[in-house]
Amino acid sequence: MADKKQFAFDKMNFILLAVGMVIIIIGFLLMTGPSSTETVFEPDIFSVRRIKVAPAVCFFGFVFMIYAVLRKPKTTDNND
C-alpha cells in the first residue's frame, strides 16, 4: 500500500485554529460601537467592554491559536 503522508497538522489542529479565529473575531466585534465626531462626544468609547473585555478576548484567541499551532498531532504507527 502507499505510505500515508504525515502532515504537520491533523484535523483537531484545524478545528482549534478555527475556534481561535472565531474567538478573535468575537473580540473585535466587542470593540465596535458608536464613534465620536467633531460635534458629538460619545462616552461609550471608554466603556469597560471596549477597552478591557474585548482586548482580553482577542488575546485569549491569539493564545488559543498559538496552542493550536504548537499542538503535536497524535501519531499512529501502523507497521503492518
mmJSON file of the N, C-alpha and C atoms, coordinates in Angstrom:
{"data_MODEL":{"atom_site":{
"group_PDB":["ATOM","ATOM","ATOM","ATOM","ATOM","ATOM","ATOM","ATOM","ATOM","ATOM","ATOM","ATOM","ATOM","ATOM","ATOM","ATOM","ATOM","ATOM","ATOM","ATOM","ATOM","ATOM","ATOM","ATOM","ATOM","ATOM","ATOM","ATOM","ATOM","ATOM","ATOM","ATOM","ATOM","ATOM","ATOM","ATOM","ATOM","ATOM","ATOM","ATOM","ATOM","ATOM","ATOM","ATOM","ATOM","ATOM","ATOM","ATOM","ATOM","ATOM","ATOM","ATOM","ATOM","ATOM","ATOM","ATOM","ATOM","ATOM","ATOM","ATOM","ATOM","ATOM","ATOM","ATOM","ATOM","ATOM","ATOM","ATOM","ATOM","ATOM","ATOM","ATOM","ATOM","ATOM","ATOM","ATOM","ATOM","ATOM","ATOM","ATOM","ATOM","ATOM","ATOM","ATOM","ATOM","ATOM","ATOM","ATOM","ATOM","ATOM","ATOM","ATOM","ATOM","ATOM","ATOM","ATOM","ATOM","ATOM","ATOM","ATOM","ATOM","ATOM","ATOM","ATOM","ATOM","ATOM","ATOM","ATOM","ATOM","ATOM","ATOM","ATOM","ATOM","ATOM","ATOM","ATOM","ATOM","ATOM","ATOM","ATOM","ATOM","ATOM","ATOM","ATOM","ATOM","ATOM","ATOM","ATOM","ATOM","ATOM","ATOM","ATOM","ATOM","ATOM","ATOM","ATOM","ATOM","ATOM","ATOM","ATOM","ATOM","ATOM","ATOM","ATOM","ATOM","ATOM","ATOM","ATOM","ATOM","ATOM","ATOM","ATOM","ATOM","ATOM","ATOM","ATOM","ATOM","ATOM","ATOM","ATOM","ATOM","ATOM","ATOM","ATOM","ATOM","ATOM","ATOM","ATOM","ATOM","ATOM","ATOM","ATOM","ATOM","ATOM","ATOM","ATOM","ATOM","ATOM","ATOM","ATOM","ATOM","ATOM","ATOM","ATOM","ATOM","ATOM","ATOM","ATOM","ATOM","ATOM","ATOM","ATOM","ATOM","ATOM","ATOM","ATOM","ATOM","ATOM","ATOM","ATOM","ATOM","ATOM","ATOM","ATOM","ATOM","ATOM","ATOM","ATOM","ATOM","ATOM","ATOM","ATOM","ATOM","ATOM","ATOM","ATOM","ATOM","ATOM","ATOM","ATOM","ATOM","ATOM","ATOM","ATOM","ATOM","ATOM","ATOM","ATOM","ATOM","ATOM","ATOM","ATOM","ATOM","ATOM","ATOM","ATOM","ATOM","ATOM","ATOM","ATOM"],
"id":[1,2,3,4,5,6,7,8,9,10,11,12,13,14,15,16,17,18,19,20,21,22,23,24,25,26,27,28,29,30,31,32,33,34,35,36,37,38,39,40,41,42,43,44,45,46,47,48,49,50,51,52,53,54,55,56,57,58,59,60,61,62,63,64,65,66,67,68,69,70,71,72,73,74,75,76,77,78,79,80,81,82,83,84,85,86,87,88,89,90,91,92,93,94,95,96,97,98,99,100,101,102,103,104,105,106,107,108,109,110,111,112,113,114,115,116,117,118,119,120,121,122,123,124,125,126,127,128,129,130,131,132,133,134,135,136,137,138,139,140,141,142,143,144,145,146,147,148,149,150,151,152,153,154,155,156,157,158,159,160,161,162,163,164,165,166,167,168,169,170,171,172,173,174,175,176,177,178,179,180,181,182,183,184,185,186,187,188,189,190,191,192,193,194,195,196,197,198,199,200,201,202,203,204,205,206,207,208,209,210,211,212,213,214,215,216,217,218,219,220,221,222,223,224,225,226,227,228,229,230,231,232,233,234,235,236,237,238,239,240],
"type_symbol":["N","C","C","N","C","C","N","C","C","N","C","C","N","C","C","N","C","C","N","C","C","N","C","C","N","C","C","N","C","C","N","C","C","N","C","C","N","C","C","N","C","C","N","C","C","N","C","C","N","C","C","N","C","C","N","C","C","N","C","C","N","C","C","N","C","C","N","C","C","N","C","C","N","C","C","N","C","C","N","C","C","N","C","C","N","C","C","N","C","C","N","C","C","N","C","C","N","C","C","N","C","C","N","C","C","N","C","C","N","C","C","N","C","C","N","C","C","N","C","C","N","C","C","N","C","C","N","C","C","N","C","C","N","C","C","N","C","C","N","C","C","N","C","C","N","C","C","N","C","C","N","C","C","N","C","C","N","C","C","N","C","C","N","C","C","N","C","C","N","C","C","N","C","C","N","C","C","N","C","C","N","C","C","N","C","C","N","C","C","N","C","C","N","C","C","N","C","C","N","C","C","N","C","C","N","C","C","N","C","C","N","C","C","N","C","C","N","C","C","N","C","C","N","C","C","N","C","C","N","C","C","N","C","C","N","C","C","N","C","C"],
"label_atom_id":["N","CA","C","N","CA","C","N","CA","C","N","CA","C","N","CA","C","N","CA","C","N","CA","C","N","CA","C","N","CA","C","N","CA","C","N","CA","C","N","CA","C","N","CA","C","N","CA","C","N","CA","C","N","CA","C","N","CA","C","N","CA","C","N","CA","C","N","CA","C","N","CA","C","N","CA","C","N","CA","C","N","CA","C","N","CA","C","N","CA","C","N","CA","C","N","CA","C","N","CA","C","N","CA","C","N","CA","C","N","CA","C","N","CA","C","N","CA","C","N","CA","C","N","CA","C","N","CA","C","N","CA","C","N","CA","C","N","CA","C","N","CA","C","N","CA","C","N","CA","C","N","CA","C","N","CA","C","N","CA","C","N","CA","C","N","CA","C","N","CA","C","N","CA","C","N","CA","C","N","CA","C","N","CA","C","N","CA","C","N","CA","C","N","CA","C","N","CA","C","N","CA","C","N","CA","C","N","CA","C","N","CA","C","N","CA","C","N","CA","C","N","CA","C","N","CA","C","N","CA","C","N","CA","C","N","CA","C","N","CA","C","N","CA","C","N","CA","C","N","CA","C","N","CA","C","N","CA","C","N","CA","C","N","CA","C","N","CA","C","N","CA","C","N","CA","C","N","CA","C"],
"label_alt_id":[null,null,null,null,null,null,null,null,null,null,null,null,null,null,null,null,null,null,null,null,null,null,null,null,null,null,null,null,null,null,null,null,null,null,null,null,null,null,null,null,null,null,null,null,null,null,null,null,null,null,null,null,null,null,null,null,null,null,null,null,null,null,null,null,null,null,null,null,null,null,null,null,null,null,null,null,null,null,null,null,null,null,null,null,null,null,null,null,null,null,null,null,null,null,null,null,null,null,null,null,null,null,null,null,null,null,null,null,null,null,null,null,null,null,null,null,null,null,null,null,null,null,null,null,null,null,null,null,null,null,null,null,null,null,null,null,null,null,null,null,null,null,null,null,null,null,null,null,null,null,null,null,null,null,null,null,null,null,null,null,null,null,null,null,null,null,null,null,null,null,null,null,null,null,null,null,null,null,null,null,null,null,null,null,null,null,null,null,null,null,null,null,null,null,null,null,null,null,null,null,null,null,null,null,null,null,null,null,null,null,null,null,null,null,null,null,null,null,null,null,null,null,null,null,null,null,null,null,null,null,null,null,null,null,null,null,null,null,null,null],
"label_comp_id":["MET","MET","MET","ALA","ALA","ALA","ASP","ASP","ASP","LYS","LYS","LYS","LYS","LYS","LYS","GLN","GLN","GLN","PHE","PHE","PHE","ALA","ALA","ALA","PHE","PHE","PHE","ASP","ASP","ASP","LYS","LYS","LYS","MET","MET","MET","ASN","ASN","ASN","PHE","PHE","PHE","ILE","ILE","ILE","LEU","LEU","LEU","LEU","LEU","LEU","ALA","ALA","ALA","VAL","VAL","VAL","GLY","GLY","GLY","MET","MET","MET","VAL","VAL","VAL","ILE","ILE","ILE","ILE","ILE","ILE","ILE","ILE","ILE","ILE","ILE","ILE","GLY","GLY","GLY","PHE","PHE","PHE","LEU","LEU","LEU","LEU","LEU","LEU","MET","MET","MET","THR","THR","THR","GLY","GLY","GLY","PRO","PRO","PRO","SER","SER","SER","SER","SER","SER","THR","THR","THR","GLU","GLU","GLU","THR","THR","THR","VAL","VAL","VAL","PHE","PHE","PHE","GLU","GLU","GLU","PRO","PRO","PRO","ASP","ASP","ASP","ILE","ILE","ILE","PHE","PHE","PHE","SER","SER","SER","VAL","VAL","VAL","ARG","ARG","ARG","ARG","ARG","ARG","ILE","ILE","ILE","LYS","LYS","LYS","VAL","VAL","VAL","ALA","ALA","ALA","PRO","PRO","PRO","ALA","ALA","ALA","VAL","VAL","VAL","CYS","CYS","CYS","PHE","PHE","PHE","PHE","PHE","PHE","GLY","GLY","GLY","PHE","PHE","PHE","VAL","VAL","VAL","PHE","PHE","PHE","MET","MET","MET","ILE","ILE","ILE","TYR","TYR","TYR","ALA","ALA","ALA","VAL","VAL","VAL","LEU","LEU","LEU","ARG","ARG","ARG","LYS","LYS","LYS","PRO","PRO","PRO","LYS","LYS","LYS","THR","THR","THR","THR","THR","THR","ASP","ASP","ASP","ASN","ASN","ASN","ASN","ASN","ASN","ASP","ASP","ASP"],
"label_asym_id":["A","A","A","A","A","A","A","A","A","A","A","A","A","A","A","A","A","A","A","A","A","A","A","A","A","A","A","A","A","A","A","A","A","A","A","A","A","A","A","A","A","A","A","A","A","A","A","A","A","A","A","A","A","A","A","A","A","A","A","A","A","A","A","A","A","A","A","A","A","A","A","A","A","A","A","A","A","A","A","A","A","A","A","A","A","A","A","A","A","A","A","A","A","A","A","A","A","A","A","A","A","A","A","A","A","A","A","A","A","A","A","A","A","A","A","A","A","A","A","A","A","A","A","A","A","A","A","A","A","A","A","A","A","A","A","A","A","A","A","A","A","A","A","A","A","A","A","A","A","A","A","A","A","A","A","A","A","A","A","A","A","A","A","A","A","A","A","A","A","A","A","A","A","A","A","A","A","A","A","A","A","A","A","A","A","A","A","A","A","A","A","A","A","A","A","A","A","A","A","A","A","A","A","A","A","A","A","A","A","A","A","A","A","A","A","A","A","A","A","A","A","A","A","A","A","A","A","A","A","A","A","A","A","A","A","A","A","A","A","A"],
"label_entity_id":["1","1","1","1","1","1","1","1","1","1","1","1","1","1","1","1","1","1","1","1","1","1","1","1","1","1","1","1","1","1","1","1","1","1","1","1","1","1","1","1","1","1","1","1","1","1","1","1","1","1","1","1","1","1","1","1","1","1","1","1","1","1","1","1","1","1","1","1","1","1","1","1","1","1","1","1","1","1","1","1","1","1","1","1","1","1","1","1","1","1","1","1","1","1","1","1","1","1","1","1","1","1","1","1","1","1","1","1","1","1","1","1","1","1","1","1","1","1","1","1","1","1","1","1","1","1","1","1","1","1","1","1","1","1","1","1","1","1","1","1","1","1","1","1","1","1","1","1","1","1","1","1","1","1","1","1","1","1","1","1","1","1","1","1","1","1","1","1","1","1","1","1","1","1","1","1","1","1","1","1","1","1","1","1","1","1","1","1","1","1","1","1","1","1","1","1","1","1","1","1","1","1","1","1","1","1","1","1","1","1","1","1","1","1","1","1","1","1","1","1","1","1","1","1","1","1","1","1","1","1","1","1","1","1","1","1","1","1","1","1"],
"label_seq_id":[1,1,1,2,2,2,3,3,3,4,4,4,5,5,5,6,6,6,7,7,7,8,8,8,9,9,9,10,10,10,11,11,11,12,12,12,13,13,13,14,14,14,15,15,15,16,16,16,17,17,17,18,18,18,19,19,19,20,20,20,21,21,21,22,22,22,23,23,23,24,24,24,25,25,25,26,26,26,27,27,27,28,28,28,29,29,29,30,30,30,31,31,31,32,32,32,33,33,33,34,34,34,35,35,35,36,36,36,37,37,37,38,38,38,39,39,39,40,40,40,41,41,41,42,42,42,43,43,43,44,44,44,45,45,45,46,46,46,47,47,47,48,48,48,49,49,49,50,50,50,51,51,51,52,52,52,53,53,53,54,54,54,55,55,55,56,56,56,57,57,57,58,58,58,59,59,59,60,60,60,61,61,61,62,62,62,63,63,63,64,64,64,65,65,65,66,66,66,67,67,67,68,68,68,69,69,69,70,70,70,71,71,71,72,72,72,73,73,73,74,74,74,75,75,75,76,76,76,77,77,77,78,78,78,79,79,79,80,80,80],
"pdbx_PDB_ins_code":[null,null,null,null,null,null,null,null,null,null,null,null,null,null,null,null,null,null,null,null,null,null,null,null,null,null,null,null,null,null,null,null,null,null,null,null,null,null,null,null,null,null,null,null,null,null,null,null,null,null,null,null,null,null,null,null,null,null,null,null,null,null,null,null,null,null,null,null,null,null,null,null,null,null,null,null,null,null,null,null,null,null,null,null,null,null,null,null,null,null,null,null,null,null,null,null,null,null,null,null,null,null,null,null,null,null,null,null,null,null,null,null,null,null,null,null,null,null,null,null,null,null,null,null,null,null,null,null,null,null,null,null,null,null,null,null,null,null,null,null,null,null,null,null,null,null,null,null,null,null,null,null,null,null,null,null,null,null,null,null,null,null,null,null,null,null,null,null,null,null,null,null,null,null,null,null,null,null,null,null,null,null,null,null,null,null,null,null,null,null,null,null,null,null,null,null,null,null,null,null,null,null,null,null,null,null,null,null,null,null,null,null,null,null,null,null,null,null,null,null,null,null,null,null,null,null,null,null,null,null,null,null,null,null,null,null,null,null,null,null],
"Cartn_x":[0.831,0.0,0.875,0.307,1.038,1.168,2.324,2.577,1.792,1.034,0.231,1.153,0.952,1.781,1.494,2.539,2.398,2.37,1.285,1.155,1.481,1.849,2.186,0.95,-0.21,-1.454,-2.388,-3.19,-4.261,-5.589,-6.663,-7.999,-8.248,-7.779,-8.008,-7.272,-6.075,-5.352,-6.162,-6.741,-7.525,-8.795,-9.41,-10.603,-10.227,-9.105,-8.664,-8.302,-7.686,-7.387,-8.664,-9.67,-10.946,-11.617,-11.585,-12.177,-11.432,-10.104,-9.319,-9.66,-9.847,-10.202,-11.577,-12.512,-13.848,-13.763,-12.942,-12.777,-12.198,-11.221,-10.629,-11.66,-12.451,-13.494,-14.508,-14.872,-15.797,-15.182,-13.88,-13.206,-13.251,-13.004,-13.062,-14.484,-15.467,-16.86,-17.234,-16.67,-16.928,-16.336,-15.3,-14.686,-15.497,-16.409,-17.151,-18.182,-18.614,-19.624,-19.629,-20.456,-20.521,-19.21,-18.874,-17.651,-17.995,-17.034,-17.204,-16.968,-17.651,-17.446,-16.929,-16.723,-16.239,-17.269,-18.55,-19.596,-20.185,-20.084,-20.704,-19.652,-19.535,-18.629,-19.414,-18.911,-19.555,-18.747,-19.283,-18.52,-18.388,-19.121,-19.056,-17.688,-16.87,-15.551,-14.666,-15.02,-14.248,-14.937,-15.889,-16.602,-15.675,-15.976,-15.169,-15.16,-16.27,-16.362,-15.365,-15.206,-14.366,-12.886,-12.533,-11.115,-10.508,-11.319,-10.762,-11.207,-12.488,-13.009,-12.614,-12.86,-12.588,-11.11,-10.172,-8.762,-8.373,-8.96,-8.669,-9.19,-10.362,-10.918,-10.036,-9.593,-8.699,-7.39,-6.828,-5.577,-5.755,-6.858,-7.13,-7.249,-7.869,-7.982,-6.627,-5.723,-4.382,-3.595,-3.717,-3.038,-3.587,-4.888,-5.524,-5.015,-4.835,-4.322,-2.863,-2.073,-0.69,-0.658,-1.536,-1.616,-1.996,-2.939,-3.375,-2.24,-1.378,-0.251,0.811,1.057,2.116,1.696,0.398,-0.096,0.416,1.005,1.555,0.473,0.199,-0.82,-0.364,-1.327,-1.011,-0.635,0.461,0.895,0.464,0.041,-0.324,0.628,1.373,2.302,1.614,1.418,0.817,1.91,2.618,3.681,3.155,2.4,1.809,2.776],
"Cartn_y":[-1.19,0.0,1.253,2.337,3.592,4.135,4.701,5.25,6.545,6.652,7.84,8.987,10.139,11.297,11.793,12.21,12.79,14.308,14.911,16.354,16.932,18.202,18.85,19.009,19.213,19.405,18.247,17.924,16.964,17.709,16.968,17.574,18.432,17.953,18.684,20.027,20.084,21.354,22.375,21.949,22.872,23.317,22.429,22.801,23.826,23.602,24.545,25.897,25.894,27.154,27.907,27.19,27.83,28.408,27.677,28.174,29.424,29.398,30.576,31.779,31.564,32.66,33.227,32.363,32.829,33.653,33.224,33.978,35.362,35.44,36.731,37.631,37.069,37.856,38.37,37.543,37.988,39.146,39.05,40.142,41.441,41.362,42.569,43.113,42.228,42.698,43.381,42.903,43.551,44.961,45.212,46.546,47.558,47.087,48.018,48.781,49.868,50.695,52.07,52.946,54.296,55.047,55.901,56.685,58.145,58.864,60.292,61.036,62.158,63.023,64.364,65.294,66.615,67.38,67.06,67.804,67.043,65.728,64.922,64.009,64.062,63.17,61.948,60.785,59.53,58.922,58.962,58.426,56.902,56.226,54.764,54.274,55.167,54.727,54.33,54.739,54.377,53.308,52.581,51.552,50.378,49.674,48.531,47.457,47.281,46.271,46.553,47.808,48.156,48.278,48.615,48.824,47.747,46.874,45.811,44.417,44.21,42.873,42.44,43.281,42.917,42.62,43.448,43.081,41.791,41.536,40.288,39.086,39.214,38.13,37.894,38.967,38.818,38.159,38.588,37.998,36.502,36.127,34.718,33.952,34.575,33.94,33.717,34.705,34.546,33.472,33.429,32.385,31.015,30.927,29.676,29.235,30.187,29.839,29.396,30.009,29.575,28.147,27.836,26.461,25.508,25.928,25.066,24.799,25.78,25.592,24.698,24.884,24.135,22.732,22.46,21.143,20.076,19.057,17.981,16.93,16.589,15.565,14.205,13.424,12.077,11.225,10.516,9.679,8.236,7.6,6.184,5.425,4.537,3.716,2.431,2.32,1.111,0.346,-0.482,-1.269,-2.648,-2.709,-3.99,-4.76],
"Cartn_z":[0.0,0.0,0.0,-0.447,-0.466,0.95,1.227,2.551,2.715,3.794,4.043,4.437,3.821,4.126,5.546,6.209,7.539,7.397,7.783,7.739,9.112,9.127,10.387,11.266,10.651,11.392,11.11,12.113,11.892,11.95,11.913,11.888,13.129,14.28,15.525,15.526,14.942,14.859,14.075,12.955,12.139,12.859,13.604,14.377,15.44,16.135,17.167,16.556,15.381,14.701,14.348,13.872,13.532,14.772,15.873,17.119,17.587,17.498,17.874,17.016,15.718,14.827,15.17,15.508,15.904,17.186,18.144,19.395,19.105,18.202,17.849,17.173,16.276,15.604,16.619,17.59,18.645,19.424,19.719,20.421,19.638,18.328,17.513,17.43,17.376,17.356,18.665,19.775,21.059,21.114,20.324,20.297,19.506,18.673,17.821,18.636,18.078,18.719,18.085,18.617,18.035,18.273,17.342,17.469,17.719,18.232,18.448,17.138,17.002,15.838,16.33,15.422,15.818,16.634,16.43,17.135,18.315,18.312,19.368,19.989,21.323,22.033,22.505,22.201,22.606,23.757,24.982,26.118,26.1,25.217,25.149,24.656,24.099,23.646,24.819,26.017,27.204,28.041,27.465,28.223,28.53,29.598,30.016,28.938,28.287,27.226,26.104,25.736,24.588,24.923,26.171,26.468,27.352,27.933,28.777,28.351,28.172,27.87,26.457,25.477,24.084,23.826,24.3,24.09,24.815,25.977,26.689,25.905,25.303,24.49,23.268,22.623,21.462,21.877,22.996,23.476,23.732,24.367,24.617,23.301,22.288,20.977,20.333,20.448,19.887,20.624,21.946,22.721,22.335,22.141,21.734,20.367,19.442,18.122,18.188,19.049,19.223,19.739,20.692,21.182,20.046,19.205,18.096,17.119,16.911,16.001,16.642,17.923,18.601,19.022,19.024,19.44,18.481,19.042,18.225,18.004,16.757,16.498,17.012,17.442,17.895,16.687,16.81,15.707,15.943,14.886,14.964,14.065,14.634,13.857,13.432,12.138,11.567,10.828,11.529,10.907,10.551,9.496,9.081,8.219],
"occupancy":[1.0,1.0,1.0,1.0,1.0,1.0,1.0,1.0,1.0,1.0,1.0,1.0,1.0,1.0,1.0,1.0,1.0,1.0,1.0,1.0,1.0,1.0,1.0,1.0,1.0,1.0,1.0,1.0,1.0,1.0,1.0,1.0,1.0,1.0,1.0,1.0,1.0,1.0,1.0,1.0,1.0,1.0,1.0,1.0,1.0,1.0,1.0,1.0,1.0,1.0,1.0,1.0,1.0,1.0,1.0,1.0,1.0,1.0,1.0,1.0,1.0,1.0,1.0,1.0,1.0,1.0,1.0,1.0,1.0,1.0,1.0,1.0,1.0,1.0,1.0,1.0,1.0,1.0,1.0,1.0,1.0,1.0,1.0,1.0,1.0,1.0,1.0,1.0,1.0,1.0,1.0,1.0,1.0,1.0,1.0,1.0,1.0,1.0,1.0,1.0,1.0,1.0,1.0,1.0,1.0,1.0,1.0,1.0,1.0,1.0,1.0,1.0,1.0,1.0,1.0,1.0,1.0,1.0,1.0,1.0,1.0,1.0,1.0,1.0,1.0,1.0,1.0,1.0,1.0,1.0,1.0,1.0,1.0,1.0,1.0,1.0,1.0,1.0,1.0,1.0,1.0,1.0,1.0,1.0,1.0,1.0,1.0,1.0,1.0,1.0,1.0,1.0,1.0,1.0,1.0,1.0,1.0,1.0,1.0,1.0,1.0,1.0,1.0,1.0,1.0,1.0,1.0,1.0,1.0,1.0,1.0,1.0,1.0,1.0,1.0,1.0,1.0,1.0,1.0,1.0,1.0,1.0,1.0,1.0,1.0,1.0,1.0,1.0,1.0,1.0,1.0,1.0,1.0,1.0,1.0,1.0,1.0,1.0,1.0,1.0,1.0,1.0,1.0,1.0,1.0,1.0,1.0,1.0,1.0,1.0,1.0,1.0,1.0,1.0,1.0,1.0,1.0,1.0,1.0,1.0,1.0,1.0,1.0,1.0,1.0,1.0,1.0,1.0,1.0,1.0,1.0,1.0,1.0,1.0,1.0,1.0,1.0,1.0,1.0,1.0],
"B_iso_or_equiv":[0.0,0.0,0.0,0.0,0.0,0.0,0.0,0.0,0.0,0.0,0.0,0.0,0.0,0.0,0.0,0.0,0.0,0.0,0.0,0.0,0.0,0.0,0.0,0.0,0.0,0.0,0.0,0.0,0.0,0.0,0.0,0.0,0.0,0.0,0.0,0.0,0.0,0.0,0.0,0.0,0.0,0.0,0.0,0.0,0.0,0.0,0.0,0.0,0.0,0.0,0.0,0.0,0.0,0.0,0.0,0.0,0.0,0.0,0.0,0.0,0.0,0.0,0.0,0.0,0.0,0.0,0.0,0.0,0.0,0.0,0.0,0.0,0.0,0.0,0.0,0.0,0.0,0.0,0.0,0.0,0.0,0.0,0.0,0.0,0.0,0.0,0.0,0.0,0.0,0.0,0.0,0.0,0.0,0.0,0.0,0.0,0.0,0.0,0.0,0.0,0.0,0.0,0.0,0.0,0.0,0.0,0.0,0.0,0.0,0.0,0.0,0.0,0.0,0.0,0.0,0.0,0.0,0.0,0.0,0.0,0.0,0.0,0.0,0.0,0.0,0.0,0.0,0.0,0.0,0.0,0.0,0.0,0.0,0.0,0.0,0.0,0.0,0.0,0.0,0.0,0.0,0.0,0.0,0.0,0.0,0.0,0.0,0.0,0.0,0.0,0.0,0.0,0.0,0.0,0.0,0.0,0.0,0.0,0.0,0.0,0.0,0.0,0.0,0.0,0.0,0.0,0.0,0.0,0.0,0.0,0.0,0.0,0.0,0.0,0.0,0.0,0.0,0.0,0.0,0.0,0.0,0.0,0.0,0.0,0.0,0.0,0.0,0.0,0.0,0.0,0.0,0.0,0.0,0.0,0.0,0.0,0.0,0.0,0.0,0.0,0.0,0.0,0.0,0.0,0.0,0.0,0.0,0.0,0.0,0.0,0.0,0.0,0.0,0.0,0.0,0.0,0.0,0.0,0.0,0.0,0.0,0.0,0.0,0.0,0.0,0.0,0.0,0.0,0.0,0.0,0.0,0.0,0.0,0.0,0.0,0.0,0.0,0.0,0.0,0.0],
"pdbx_formal_charge":[null,null,null,null,null,null,null,null,null,null,null,null,null,null,null,null,null,null,null,null,null,null,null,null,null,null,null,null,null,null,null,null,null,null,null,null,null,null,null,null,null,null,null,null,null,null,null,null,null,null,null,null,null,null,null,null,null,null,null,null,null,null,null,null,null,null,null,null,null,null,null,null,null,null,null,null,null,null,null,null,null,null,null,null,null,null,null,null,null,null,null,null,null,null,null,null,null,null,null,null,null,null,null,null,null,null,null,null,null,null,null,null,null,null,null,null,null,null,null,null,null,null,null,null,null,null,null,null,null,null,null,null,null,null,null,null,null,null,null,null,null,null,null,null,null,null,null,null,null,null,null,null,null,null,null,null,null,null,null,null,null,null,null,null,null,null,null,null,null,null,null,null,null,null,null,null,null,null,null,null,null,null,null,null,null,null,null,null,null,null,null,null,null,null,null,null,null,null,null,null,null,null,null,null,null,null,null,null,null,null,null,null,null,null,null,null,null,null,null,null,null,null,null,null,null,null,null,null,null,null,null,null,null,null,null,null,null,null,null,null],
"auth_seq_id":[1,1,1,2,2,2,3,3,3,4,4,4,5,5,5,6,6,6,7,7,7,8,8,8,9,9,9,10,10,10,11,11,11,12,12,12,13,13,13,14,14,14,15,15,15,16,16,16,17,17,17,18,18,18,19,19,19,20,20,20,21,21,21,22,22,22,23,23,23,24,24,24,25,25,25,26,26,26,27,27,27,28,28,28,29,29,29,30,30,30,31,31,31,32,32,32,33,33,33,34,34,34,35,35,35,36,36,36,37,37,37,38,38,38,39,39,39,40,40,40,41,41,41,42,42,42,43,43,43,44,44,44,45,45,45,46,46,46,47,47,47,48,48,48,49,49,49,50,50,50,51,51,51,52,52,52,53,53,53,54,54,54,55,55,55,56,56,56,57,57,57,58,58,58,59,59,59,60,60,60,61,61,61,62,62,62,63,63,63,64,64,64,65,65,65,66,66,66,67,67,67,68,68,68,69,69,69,70,70,70,71,71,71,72,72,72,73,73,73,74,74,74,75,75,75,76,76,76,77,77,77,78,78,78,79,79,79,80,80,80],
"auth_comp_id":["MET","MET","MET","ALA","ALA","ALA","ASP","ASP","ASP","LYS","LYS","LYS","LYS","LYS","LYS","GLN","GLN","GLN","PHE","PHE","PHE","ALA","ALA","ALA","PHE","PHE","PHE","ASP","ASP","ASP","LYS","LYS","LYS","MET","MET","MET","ASN","ASN","ASN","PHE","PHE","PHE","ILE","ILE","ILE","LEU","LEU","LEU","LEU","LEU","LEU","ALA","ALA","ALA","VAL","VAL","VAL","GLY","GLY","GLY","MET","MET","MET","VAL","VAL","VAL","ILE","ILE","ILE","ILE","ILE","ILE","ILE","ILE","ILE","ILE","ILE","ILE","GLY","GLY","GLY","PHE","PHE","PHE","LEU","LEU","LEU","LEU","LEU","LEU","MET","MET","MET","THR","THR","THR","GLY","GLY","GLY","PRO","PRO","PRO","SER","SER","SER","SER","SER","SER","THR","THR","THR","GLU","GLU","GLU","THR","THR","THR","VAL","VAL","VAL","PHE","PHE","PHE","GLU","GLU","GLU","PRO","PRO","PRO","ASP","ASP","ASP","ILE","ILE","ILE","PHE","PHE","PHE","SER","SER","SER","VAL","VAL","VAL","ARG","ARG","ARG","ARG","ARG","ARG","ILE","ILE","ILE","LYS","LYS","LYS","VAL","VAL","VAL","ALA","ALA","ALA","PRO","PRO","PRO","ALA","ALA","ALA","VAL","VAL","VAL","CYS","CYS","CYS","PHE","PHE","PHE","PHE","PHE","PHE","GLY","GLY","GLY","PHE","PHE","PHE","VAL","VAL","VAL","PHE","PHE","PHE","MET","MET","MET","ILE","ILE","ILE","TYR","TYR","TYR","ALA","ALA","ALA","VAL","VAL","VAL","LEU","LEU","LEU","ARG","ARG","ARG","LYS","LYS","LYS","PRO","PRO","PRO","LYS","LYS","LYS","THR","THR","THR","THR","THR","THR","ASP","ASP","ASP","ASN","ASN","ASN","ASN","ASN","ASN","ASP","ASP","ASP"],
"auth_asym_id":["A","A","A","A","A","A","A","A","A","A","A","A","A","A","A","A","A","A","A","A","A","A","A","A","A","A","A","A","A","A","A","A","A","A","A","A","A","A","A","A","A","A","A","A","A","A","A","A","A","A","A","A","A","A","A","A","A","A","A","A","A","A","A","A","A","A","A","A","A","A","A","A","A","A","A","A","A","A","A","A","A","A","A","A","A","A","A","A","A","A","A","A","A","A","A","A","A","A","A","A","A","A","A","A","A","A","A","A","A","A","A","A","A","A","A","A","A","A","A","A","A","A","A","A","A","A","A","A","A","A","A","A","A","A","A","A","A","A","A","A","A","A","A","A","A","A","A","A","A","A","A","A","A","A","A","A","A","A","A","A","A","A","A","A","A","A","A","A","A","A","A","A","A","A","A","A","A","A","A","A","A","A","A","A","A","A","A","A","A","A","A","A","A","A","A","A","A","A","A","A","A","A","A","A","A","A","A","A","A","A","A","A","A","A","A","A","A","A","A","A","A","A","A","A","A","A","A","A","A","A","A","A","A","A","A","A","A","A","A","A"],
"auth_atom_id":["N","CA","C","N","CA","C","N","CA","C","N","CA","C","N","CA","C","N","CA","C","N","CA","C","N","CA","C","N","CA","C","N","CA","C","N","CA","C","N","CA","C","N","CA","C","N","CA","C","N","CA","C","N","CA","C","N","CA","C","N","CA","C","N","CA","C","N","CA","C","N","CA","C","N","CA","C","N","CA","C","N","CA","C","N","CA","C","N","CA","C","N","CA","C","N","CA","C","N","CA","C","N","CA","C","N","CA","C","N","CA","C","N","CA","C","N","CA","C","N","CA","C","N","CA","C","N","CA","C","N","CA","C","N","CA","C","N","CA","C","N","CA","C","N","CA","C","N","CA","C","N","CA","C","N","CA","C","N","CA","C","N","CA","C","N","CA","C","N","CA","C","N","CA","C","N","CA","C","N","CA","C","N","CA","C","N","CA","C","N","CA","C","N","CA","C","N","CA","C","N","CA","C","N","CA","C","N","CA","C","N","CA","C","N","CA","C","N","CA","C","N","CA","C","N","CA","C","N","CA","C","N","CA","C","N","CA","C","N","CA","C","N","CA","C","N","CA","C","N","CA","C","N","CA","C","N","CA","C","N","CA","C","N","CA","C","N","CA","C","N","CA","C","N","CA","C","N","CA","C"],
"pdbx_PDB_model_num":[1,1,1,1,1,1,1,1,1,1,1,1,1,1,1,1,1,1,1,1,1,1,1,1,1,1,1,1,1,1,1,1,1,1,1,1,1,1,1,1,1,1,1,1,1,1,1,1,1,1,1,1,1,1,1,1,1,1,1,1,1,1,1,1,1,1,1,1,1,1,1,1,1,1,1,1,1,1,1,1,1,1,1,1,1,1,1,1,1,1,1,1,1,1,1,1,1,1,1,1,1,1,1,1,1,1,1,1,1,1,1,1,1,1,1,1,1,1,1,1,1,1,1,1,1,1,1,1,1,1,1,1,1,1,1,1,1,1,1,1,1,1,1,1,1,1,1,1,1,1,1,1,1,1,1,1,1,1,1,1,1,1,1,1,1,1,1,1,1,1,1,1,1,1,1,1,1,1,1,1,1,1,1,1,1,1,1,1,1,1,1,1,1,1,1,1,1,1,1,1,1,1,1,1,1,1,1,1,1,1,1,1,1,1,1,1,1,1,1,1,1,1,1,1,1,1,1,1,1,1,1,1,1,1,1,1,1,1,1,1]
}}}
